[in-house]
Amino acid sequence: MQLSPLTKRISFSFAKFAKYDYQDALNFKSLLNEEEVMVMENANKFAQTVLFPRVLEDNRNESFDRSILKKMGESGYLGCTLSDFGMPGLSYTSYGLINR
């Protein structure tokens, strides 16, 4: 059985696309440099392990614990764009990734 020219063209055009990643549907990670990817992954890990359980519990109890801000400061996520006072001096893109 021989394929029609249209079928060949359609099957060939699908080979050009990258494999779909549901966690990064727009292939956003490819636009970032190595430092920004590291910041994004570390901030995500921090949010999932430290912030998420705490925020979930505080939301249920209708309370706010200031220790969350202290933990974010200790991790270097607050004021991360500053280069004075021992702060890392990250780019504004990295700051946006932390907030994301």
ABEGO torsion letter per residue (X at the ends): XBBBAAAAAAAAAAAABBBBBAABAAGAAAABBAAAAAAAAAAAAAAAAAAAAAAAAAAAAGBBBAAAAAAAAAAGABGAABABGGBAGBBAAAAAAAAX
